Amino acid sequence: MKPGERGAYWGYAGSVSEVVAYEGPAEAAVEAWLATIYHRISLVHPANTEMGYGYGAREPGGAFNGINSGPGGDAAWTPEAVAWPYPGQTGVATSWPGLENPDPLRLYPGTTGPLGYTITLTFAEAPKSLTLTEWNLTGSDASRAEVMTFSPGNDDRLSDTVSLIPYQPLAFLTTFSVRLAGTVDYGQGARPYERTWSFTTGPGELEVGSQWSYRLWLTGDNMRFELKGLRVRDGLRVFVGGLEVRDLTVASRTGLSFRLPPGLDGTRDDLLFVASDGLTAGNDLPDGVDPETGGSPFVAVAVRILGAGPEVSGLAYGTGGPVLVPETALAALGAVPFRIEALDRTHWTLGVAAGCVTEETPVACVAGRTLVMRVAPRTIGDQGYVPLEFVEALVRSTCAFPDIAVHWAKDNVERLAGMGIVSGMGDGSFRPDAKLTRAAFVKMLVKANSLELAPGDAGAFADTASHWVASQGFLGPALAAGIVRAEDYPNGLFQPDRDITREEIAVMVVRAMGREDEAATRQLTLVGGTAVIGGVRFRDAGLWTRAGHVVVAMEQEIVLGYLEADGTKTFRPANLATRAEAATMVCRMLAQLGQ
């Protein structure tokens, strides 16, 4: 069945483009397509707004990937041309192997990979003519890369695309500027075009040519390699038999050495080079004794996932080495598997999170991000095992913030995050044990009480006029509602960036609940600096400067105190409150208010 016939069968009436690759992992196929000229075009073509992916089994352990794409009928706007790598893109591969069928290098006989990453500019409408007359590719150090050019003028496979392919891999972690210029004719006569943009390359830890090979020397458990057609750089990771090697040293761009993982002798094991972006290149080491039958590098251990929950039996190698846990551990956490036998791949869903692992491959995907693990998933006997790193990453991805996955305040923080009362830090974390400023807590209370903002209202404080807590409108409503009172702060200074204490929080929360009058009249009986509240003796009550507010906060179960070794409790009023503690107190306040 032809691509157009497949599209018609599924009710698609437009023209259809198709790309196919005989790669196991779908992401490897997509990366391979996007690195080329011809297979890239249908994926980035500005007129193609509909796309579908599929896979099929070729033979046991083999699969093919396919994407069909075509124009949709409801696109509101289509750009004239699409550049790839796209403007501003980061982490761009420094190279590609130079493998594509049809072969673009037929125009430059004798050229072999690894080459620099392909650059294209694809026009939406099918031009009557398209030329490339000026071009340059310049690094941030002002060096100009030597490139091969491709356009309809010299490549009969192109009609709507012009392209550059550098002869050599691009410099890593470098910003490159591209300029392409020429003429385009849509039937109304040729007119000039010019496109300039920039992109930044990734670490370039692994650059693979169209054909690569190696020589190796094995002395004991030490291996030394000389590579041909494959270039490496520090940051590369190497796996033998699915286990990460030890003492890896990259001696040069084409030479490296390492020690074998414990329990392996380097014979008849898979060799895999893995870059941090998930790019891989692999081969088999020479034939010899199969370590699976001659003994295993694994020993049984017990682990706790993320330090919580029941212990599960697992497998580990070496002291402090990589750990595999049975798939039943994931199932016990509520994860649901979907197995694709043709790809040796299992997709796991846990709540709204998803991730996938491929057997014998240490590269996984969790929540749309590449994860390079220290050990590959595998089947031992009839039981499937997955790396503990994958399990932990999947569990963390179910949380609003990865660093609260097993924190005692997780539920409270996530509730407030869902209500828009709290937000994370710039790096996506929440930092639950970090201290909280006065300004940040005022913002939480104003949001929790749905108070109307008053941008620019700094009250009578002399140090808040230019602070965000006033300019964004949070201080004004807190003052109007009596949550913050000027008389509590000497010298007319609120000091908004000062870390807030537990007692200050108790006072503000009680006021936010409308219990200020009750707190102001509450009396506390002290005996030797202690007081009994709700049948519990607090031995630091003599240190409470706003005792009435603290008592009301305790009676409302906003604060609970710390249990001491002698059975008494302390409130620790001067302790600086953490972000987790503040979130918990706000949650308790909302519960008391029936929210």
Secondary structure, 3 states (H helix, E strand, C coil): CCHHHHHHHCCCCCCCEEEEECCCCHHHHHHHHHCCCHHHHHHHCCCEEEEEEEEEEEECCEEEEEEEEEECCCCCCCCCEEEECCCCCCCECCEECCCCCCCHHHHCCCCCCCEECCEEEEECCCCCEECCCEEEEEECCCCECCEEEECCCCCCCCCCEEEEEECCCCCCCCEEEEEEEEEEECCCCCEEEEEEEEEEECCCCEEEEEEEEEEEEEECCEEEEEEEEEEECCCCEEEECCEECEEEEEEECCEEEEECCCCCCCCCCEEEEECCCCCEEEEECCCCCCCCCCCCCCEEEEECHHHCCCCEEEEECCCCCCEEEEHHHHHHCCCEEEEEHHHCEEEEEECCEEEEEECCEEEEEECCEEEECCECCEEECCEEEEEHHHHHHHHHHCCCCHHHCCCCCHHHHHHHHHCCCCCCCCCCCCCCCCECEHHHHHHHHHHHCCCCCCCCCCCCCCCCCCCHHHHCCCHHHHHHCCCCCHHHCHHHCCCCCCECEHHHHHHHHHHHCCCHHHHHHCCCCCECCEEEECCEEECCHHHCCCHHHHHHHHHCCCCCCEECCCCCEECCCCCECEHHHHHHHHHHHHHHCCC
